[in-house]
Amino acid sequence: MNKKFSFFIIALVIIAAVAIWMFSRPTAEPAAELETGAKENQLAENSDYFEGLLQNSDDSARGNLMLVKNTGKKIYIDTARDFSSLEGREVIVRIDGTLESFILKDIESK
């Protein structure tokens, strides 16, 4: 019985040591980076304008134009207005609303 108890104590000490080691690893930095990225993304999405490269849409069901931001994110725009002279250029897209639901005010060259 003493051998089983000694084995149990040794196993418990090993498990506790592994648990302490797992929880003491530095994980705060990646979480801070994620929080910073989320805040930057939130600020950008609540803006009244977006900047990026204006291109023809690669998904006509979502819009006839798309704005490719420097982060690689695509914003699709569906409009009947002719902005073909600005395609392939860096532009500022002025909107009213949020990224998920907005009304296009204007697109102008940067």
N, CA, C and O atoms as a DFTB+ gen file, in Angstrom:
440 C
 N C O
     1  1       0.816      -1.182       0.000
     2  2       0.000       0.000       0.000
     3  2       0.863       1.251       0.000
     4  3       0.498       2.231      -0.648
     5  1       1.982       1.260       0.692
     6  2       2.874       2.417       0.724
     7  2       3.474       2.707      -0.646
     8  3       3.683       3.871      -0.989
     9  1       3.756       1.674      -1.432
    10  2       4.309       1.889      -2.767
    11  2       3.288       2.579      -3.673
    12  3       3.641       3.473      -4.442
    13  1       2.027       2.162      -3.580
    14  2       0.989       2.799      -4.392
    15  2       0.818       4.260      -3.981
    16  3       0.662       5.140      -4.827
    17  1       0.850       4.504      -2.676
    18  2       0.706       5.879      -2.186
    19  2       1.890       6.732      -2.636
    20  3       1.694       7.879      -3.040
    21  1       3.101       6.210      -2.577
    22  2       4.297       6.934      -3.023
    23  2       4.222       7.224      -4.520
    24  3       4.580       8.320      -4.952
    25  1       3.760       6.259      -5.317
    26  2       3.607       6.457      -6.749
    27  2       2.572       7.549      -7.028
    28  3       2.767       8.386      -7.910
    29  1       1.479       7.533      -6.275
    30  2       0.434       8.550      -6.430
    31  2       0.981       9.941      -6.108
    32  3       0.682      10.892      -6.831
    33  1       1.763      10.083      -5.059
    34  2       2.339      11.377      -4.672
    35  2       3.313      11.865      -5.748
    36  3       3.297      13.041      -6.110
    37  1       4.154      10.972      -6.255
    38  2       5.115      11.353      -7.303
    39  2       4.362      11.795      -8.568
    40  3       4.719      12.803      -9.178
    41  1       3.330      11.052      -8.959
    42  2       2.540      11.415     -10.127
    43  2       1.852      12.767      -9.917
    44  3       1.788      13.578     -10.840
    45  1       1.344      13.009      -8.725
    46  2       0.685      14.276      -8.407
    47  2       1.671      15.442      -8.477
    48  3       1.317      16.517      -8.961
    49  1       2.891      15.247      -8.004
    50  2       3.920      16.287      -8.055
    51  2       4.296      16.575      -9.508
    52  3       4.470      17.735      -9.880
    53  1       4.420      15.546     -10.321
    54  2       4.755      15.736     -11.728
    55  2       3.634      16.495     -12.445
    56  3       3.905      17.419     -13.212
    57  1       2.402      16.119     -12.203
    58  2       1.266      16.804     -12.824
    59  2       1.218      18.258     -12.379
    60  3       0.974      19.143     -13.199
    61  1       1.443      18.518     -11.111
    62  2       1.439      19.897     -10.612
    63  2       2.559      20.705     -11.249
    64  3       2.356      21.866     -11.606
    65  1       3.746      20.106     -11.399
    66  2       4.873      20.812     -12.013
    67  2       4.572      21.145     -13.474
    68  3       4.877      22.248     -13.927
    69  1       3.987      20.222     -14.205
    70  2       3.635      20.469     -15.602
    71  2       2.564      21.564     -15.692
    72  3       2.635      22.430     -16.563
    73  1       1.585      21.524     -14.802
    74  2       0.528      22.540     -14.809
    75  2       1.109      23.917     -14.506
    76  3       0.741      24.892     -15.160
    77  1       1.993      24.015     -13.545
    78  2       2.620      25.305     -13.223
    79  2       3.439      25.795     -14.402
    80  3       3.398      26.979     -14.739
    81  1       4.179      24.900     -15.032
    82  2       4.994      25.285     -16.196
    83  2       4.102      25.769     -17.342
    84  3       4.434      26.759     -17.995
    85  1       2.968      25.088     -17.602
    86  2       2.066      25.467     -18.687
    87  2       1.450      26.848     -18.444
    88  3       1.342      27.650     -19.372
    89  1       1.053      27.122     -17.218
    90  2       0.387      28.391     -16.924
    91  2       1.356      29.544     -16.719
    92  3       0.942      30.704     -16.734
    93  1       2.634      29.250     -16.528
    94  2       3.599      30.334     -16.315
    95  2       4.293      30.770     -17.591
    96  3       5.101      31.698     -17.570
    97  1       3.988      30.107     -18.714
    98  2       4.584      30.514     -19.990
    99  2       4.062      31.884     -20.388
   100  3       2.900      32.198     -20.129
   101  1       4.900      32.707     -21.014
   102  2       4.446      34.048     -21.399
   103  2       3.479      33.991     -22.578
   104  3       3.871      33.671     -23.701
   105  1       2.218      34.302     -22.312
   106  2       1.213      34.335     -23.368
   107  2       0.570      35.709     -23.477
   108  3      -0.319      35.907     -24.304
   109  1       0.997      36.650     -22.668
   110  2       0.370      37.972     -22.670
   111  2       0.679      38.751     -23.948
   112  3      -0.175      39.495     -24.431
   113  1       1.873      38.597     -24.498
   114  2       2.240      39.370     -25.678
   115  2       1.369      39.052     -26.895
   116  3       0.864      39.988     -27.514
   117  1       1.163      37.786     -27.273
   118  2       0.294      37.540     -28.411
   119  2      -1.128      38.042     -28.180
   120  3      -1.758      38.550     -29.109
   121  1      -1.643      37.909     -26.963
   122  2      -2.988      38.414     -26.681
   123  2      -3.036      39.921     -26.846
   124  3      -4.017      40.460     -27.358
   125  1      -1.984      40.607     -26.417
   126  2      -1.943      42.066     -26.572
   127  2      -1.917      42.442     -28.051
   128  3      -2.553      43.415     -28.456
   129  1      -1.182      41.673     -28.857
   130  2      -1.146      41.945     -30.284
   131  2      -2.522      41.755     -30.898
   132  3      -2.935      42.546     -31.746
   133  1      -3.241      40.713     -30.480
   134  2      -4.580      40.489     -31.002
   135  2      -5.517      41.623     -30.606
   136  3      -6.310      42.096     -31.419
   137  1      -5.420      42.059     -29.346
   138  2      -6.277      43.155     -28.896
   139  2      -5.975      44.424     -29.683
   140  3      -6.897      45.130     -30.091
   141  1      -4.690      44.722     -29.903
   142  2      -4.319      45.913     -30.655
   143  2      -4.852      45.823     -32.071
   144  3      -5.410      46.792     -32.585
   145  1      -4.689      44.675     -32.707
   146  2      -5.198      44.485     -34.063
   147  2      -6.703      44.632     -34.120
   148  3      -7.233      45.224     -35.060
   149  1      -7.398      44.102     -33.130
   150  2      -8.852      44.222     -33.104
   151  2      -9.269      45.670     -32.932
   152  3     -10.229      46.113     -33.563
   153  1      -8.563      46.417     -32.087
   154  2      -8.900      47.828     -31.893
   155  2      -8.653      48.622     -33.166
   156  3      -9.472      49.462     -33.538
   157  1      -7.532      48.366     -33.841
   158  2      -7.238      49.072     -35.088
   159  2      -8.285      48.749     -36.131
   160  3      -8.743      49.633     -36.855
   161  1      -8.672      47.462     -36.213
   162  2      -9.670      47.039     -37.175
   163  2     -11.016      47.684     -36.855
   164  3     -11.730      48.115     -37.760
   165  1     -11.366      47.751     -35.565
   166  2     -12.628      48.358     -35.164
   167  2     -12.645      49.841     -35.507
   168  3     -13.654      50.348     -35.998
   169  1     -11.553      50.537     -35.258
   170  2     -11.491      51.953     -35.581
   171  2     -11.618      52.167     -37.079
   172  3     -12.308      53.082     -37.527
   173  1     -10.952      51.321     -37.848
   174  2     -11.015      51.469     -39.297
   175  2     -12.413      51.186     -39.822
   176  3     -12.863      51.840     -40.762
   177  1     -13.112      50.211     -39.223
   178  2     -14.436      49.846     -39.708
   179  2     -15.486      50.876     -39.312
   180  3     -16.526      50.957     -39.966
   181  1     -15.258      51.661     -38.274
   182  2     -16.216      52.671     -37.855
   183  2     -15.911      54.027     -38.456
   184  3     -16.503      55.028     -38.053
   185  1     -15.008      54.080     -39.403
   186  2     -14.611      55.316     -40.045
   187  2     -15.648      55.730     -41.083
   188  3     -16.490      54.925     -41.482
   189  1     -15.584      56.991     -41.520
   190  2     -16.491      57.442     -42.570
   191  2     -15.826      57.383     -43.945
   192  3     -16.393      57.848     -44.934
   193  1     -14.635      56.814     -44.003
   194  2     -13.966      56.608     -45.293
   195  2     -12.998      55.436     -45.194
   196  3     -12.573      55.047     -44.106
   197  1     -12.665      54.891     -46.340
   198  2     -11.683      53.815     -46.440
   199  2     -10.710      54.164     -47.553
   200  3     -11.078      54.811     -48.533
   201  1      -9.478      53.734     -47.397
   202  2      -8.456      53.968     -48.409
   203  2      -7.981      52.635     -48.943
   204  3      -7.921      51.646     -48.212
   205  1      -7.643      52.612     -50.225
   206  2      -7.120      51.392     -50.815
   207  2      -7.086      51.478     -52.327
   208  3      -7.242      52.549     -52.914
   209  1      -6.880      50.325     -52.942
   210  2      -6.776      50.208     -54.390
   211  2      -8.139      49.808     -54.951
   212  3      -8.693      48.778     -54.565
   213  1      -8.678      50.614     -55.856
   214  2      -9.977      50.328     -56.460
   215  2      -9.788      49.409     -57.661
   216  3      -8.969      49.675     -58.541
   217  1     -10.560      48.319     -57.683
   218  2     -10.464      47.346     -58.767
   219  2     -11.851      46.871     -59.158
   220  3     -12.820      47.075     -58.428
   221  1     -11.936      46.227     -60.332
   222  2     -13.168      45.527     -60.688
   223  2     -13.361      44.397     -59.690
   224  3     -12.391      43.798     -59.226
   225  1     -14.597      44.111     -59.367
   226  2     -14.902      43.069     -58.393
   227  2     -14.533      41.686     -58.918
   228  3     -14.652      41.408     -60.111
   229  1     -14.086      40.829     -58.011
   230  2     -13.837      39.433     -58.366
   231  2     -15.044      38.565     -57.999
   232  3     -15.012      37.346     -58.169
   233  1     -16.113      39.205     -57.492
   234  2     -17.346      38.506     -57.128
   235  2     -18.523      39.432     -57.445
   236  3     -18.923      40.241     -56.608
   237  1     -19.066      39.311     -58.638
   238  2     -20.117      40.239     -59.084
   239  2     -21.384      40.146     -58.241
   240  3     -22.182      41.083     -58.234
   241  1     -21.584      39.050     -57.540
   242  2     -22.755      38.925     -56.670
   243  2     -22.651      39.861     -55.470
   244  3     -23.670      40.256     -54.904
   245  1     -21.429      40.219     -55.078
   246  2     -21.229      41.083     -53.915
   247  2     -21.082      42.552     -54.298
   248  3     -21.247      43.419     -53.440
   249  1     -20.782      42.855     -55.541
   250  2     -20.629      44.232     -55.989
   251  2     -19.880      44.294     -57.302
   252  3     -19.233      43.325     -57.700
   253  1     -19.964      45.443     -57.986
   254  2     -19.262      45.572     -59.263
   255  2     -17.855      46.156     -59.106
   256  3     -17.053      46.098     -60.038
   257  1     -17.558      46.711     -57.946
   258  2     -16.215      47.215     -57.634
   259  2     -15.769      46.640     -56.301
   260  3     -16.582      46.186     -55.497
   261  1     -14.459      46.668     -56.083
   262  2     -13.948      46.289     -54.773
   263  2     -12.762      47.177     -54.438
   264  3     -11.976      47.568     -55.301
   265  1     -12.666      47.476     -53.165
   266  2     -11.554      48.245     -52.635
   267  2     -10.664      47.266     -51.897
   268  3     -11.115      46.592     -50.971
   269  1      -9.407      47.181     -52.298
   270  2      -8.453      46.292     -51.637
   271  2      -7.600      47.162     -50.729
   272  3      -6.817      47.992     -51.191
   273  1      -7.772      46.953     -49.406
   274  2      -7.016      47.737     -48.439
   275  2      -5.585      47.220     -48.373
   276  3      -5.298      46.122     -48.850
   277  1      -4.687      48.006     -47.785
   278  2      -3.282      47.600     -47.699
   279  2      -3.100      46.361     -46.827
   280  3      -2.052      45.719     -46.885
   281  1      -4.099      46.017     -46.024
   282  2      -4.050      44.804     -45.211
   283  2      -4.467      43.580     -46.007
   284  3      -4.354      42.453     -45.526
   285  1      -4.956      43.803     -47.246
   286  2      -5.414      42.701     -48.076
   287  2      -6.915      42.481     -47.976
   288  3      -7.473      41.686     -48.732
   289  1      -7.571      43.168     -47.061
   290  2      -9.012      43.022     -46.888
   291  2      -9.736      43.652     -48.075
   292  3      -9.352      44.716     -48.560
   293  1     -10.790      42.977     -48.533
   294  2     -11.567      43.460     -49.671
   295  2     -12.899      44.021     -49.183
   296  3     -13.585      43.411     -48.362
   297  1     -13.247      45.187     -49.702
   298  2     -14.550      45.792     -49.434
   299  2     -15.266      45.894     -50.768
   300  3     -14.789      46.563     -51.684
   301  1     -16.413      45.230     -50.879
   302  2     -17.158      45.209     -52.133
   303  2     -18.121      46.387     -52.186
   304  3     -18.753      46.739     -51.190
   305  1     -18.221      46.989     -53.372
   306  2     -19.065      48.158     -53.584
   307  2     -19.967      47.878     -54.776
   308  3     -19.489      47.501     -55.846
   309  1     -21.266      48.061     -54.595
   310  2     -22.223      47.886     -55.670
   311  2     -22.800      49.257     -55.993
   312  3     -23.522      49.837     -55.182
   313  1     -22.486      49.771     -57.164
   314  2     -22.944      51.107     -57.554
   315  2     -23.237      51.158     -59.042
   316  3     -22.646      50.426     -59.835
   317  1     -24.164      52.041     -59.407
   318  2     -24.473      52.264     -60.820
   319  2     -23.637      53.405     -61.384
   320  3     -23.595      53.606     -62.598
   321  1     -22.975      54.148     -60.509
   322  2     -22.142      55.269     -60.974
   323  2     -20.875      54.747     -61.643
   324  3     -20.404      53.650     -61.343
   325  1     -20.337      55.549     -62.549
   326  2     -19.161      55.152     -63.323
   327  2     -17.886      55.678     -62.660
   328  3     -17.608      56.878     -62.679
   329  1     -17.119      54.755     -62.076
   330  2     -15.832      55.100     -61.476
   331  2     -14.693      54.401     -62.223
   332  3     -13.622      54.177     -61.658
   333  1     -14.926      54.057     -63.494
   334  2     -13.928      53.317     -64.267
   335  2     -12.622      54.093     -64.419
   336  3     -11.562      53.485     -64.571
   337  1     -12.678      55.414     -64.381
   338  2     -11.451      56.206     -64.512
   339  2     -10.551      56.077     -63.283
   340  3      -9.372      56.429     -63.338
   341  1     -11.098      55.577     -62.181
   342  2     -10.315      55.434     -60.952
   343  2      -9.849      53.996     -60.711
   344  3      -9.110      53.742     -59.760
   345  1     -10.266      53.062     -61.550
   346  2      -9.872      51.673     -61.369
   347  2      -8.362      51.521     -61.509
   348  3      -7.748      52.076     -62.419
   349  1      -7.780      50.761     -60.592
   350  2      -6.340      50.551     -60.589
   351  2      -5.574      51.651     -59.874
   352  3      -4.343      51.652     -59.881
   353  1      -6.281      52.581     -59.259
   354  2      -5.633      53.698     -58.555
   355  2      -5.917      53.617     -57.060
   356  3      -6.888      52.999     -56.624
   357  1      -5.048      54.255     -56.294
   358  2      -5.278      54.420     -54.857
   359  2      -6.363      55.473     -54.690
   360  3      -6.267      56.569     -55.243
   361  1      -7.398      55.136     -53.920
   362  2      -8.542      56.029     -53.779
   363  2      -8.964      56.156     -52.322
   364  3      -8.534      55.399     -51.452
   365  1      -9.818      57.140     -52.096
   366  2     -10.504      57.303     -50.822
   367  2     -11.984      57.096     -51.107
   368  3     -12.566      57.784     -51.946
   369  1     -12.590      56.142     -50.400
   370  2     -14.013      55.855     -50.557
   371  2     -14.731      56.440     -49.348
   372  3     -14.517      56.006     -48.216
   373  1     -15.576      57.420     -49.596
   374  2     -16.344      58.065     -48.526
   375  2     -17.707      57.385     -48.424
   376  3     -18.404      57.178     -49.417
   377  1     -18.063      57.042     -47.167
   378  2     -19.301      56.303     -46.936
   379  2     -20.109      56.934     -45.810
   380  3     -19.624      57.780     -45.058
   381  1     -21.343      56.495     -45.724
   382  2     -22.208      56.831     -44.602
   383  2     -22.703      55.500     -44.050
   384  3     -23.423      54.777     -44.738
   385  1     -22.329      55.170     -42.826
   386  2     -22.719      53.902     -42.225
   387  2     -21.507      53.151     -41.717
   388  3     -20.477      53.749     -41.405
   389  1     -21.634      51.838     -41.637
   390  2     -20.545      50.983     -41.168
   391  2     -20.066      50.103     -42.315
   392  3     -20.658      50.089     -43.394
   393  1     -19.010      49.388     -42.071
   394  2     -18.462      48.498     -43.091
   395  2     -19.482      47.442     -43.520
   396  3     -19.534      47.078     -44.695
   397  1     -20.279      46.957     -42.594
   398  2     -21.260      45.923     -42.909
   399  2     -22.440      46.471     -43.715
   400  3     -23.028      45.750     -44.521
   401  1     -22.788      47.744     -43.498
   402  2     -23.932      48.338     -44.183
   403  2     -23.674      49.828     -44.364
   404  3     -23.763      50.603     -43.412
   405  1     -23.355      50.218     -45.591
   406  2     -23.049      51.628     -45.829
   407  2     -23.669      52.123     -47.124
   408  3     -24.020      51.344     -48.010
   409  1     -23.792      53.437     -47.208
   410  2     -24.224      54.111     -48.425
   411  2     -23.005      54.820     -48.982
   412  3     -22.337      55.569     -48.269
   413  1     -22.716      54.590     -50.242
   414  2     -21.562      55.212     -50.886
   415  2     -21.828      56.687     -51.129
   416  3     -22.804      57.058     -51.781
   417  1     -20.947      57.523     -50.595
   418  2     -21.055      58.958     -50.856
   419  2     -20.257      59.321     -52.099
   420  3     -20.788      59.923     -53.032
   421  1     -18.962      58.946     -52.108
   422  2     -18.103      59.329     -53.222
   423  2     -16.836      58.486     -53.214
   424  3     -16.447      57.930     -52.187
   425  1     -16.212      58.403     -54.360
   426  2     -14.887      57.798     -54.503
   427  2     -14.013      58.823     -55.190
   428  3     -14.352      59.320     -56.264
   429  1     -12.881      59.141     -54.567
   430  2     -11.988      60.138     -55.154
   431  2     -10.546      59.631     -55.140
   432  3     -10.160      58.824     -54.295
   433  1      -9.777      60.119     -56.085
   434  2      -8.375      59.738     -56.182
   435  2      -7.619      60.259     -54.970
   436  3      -7.908      61.343     -54.463
   437  1      -6.671      59.496     -54.521
   438  2      -5.899      59.855     -53.333
   439  2      -4.854      60.887     -53.653
   440  3      -4.109      61.307     -52.767
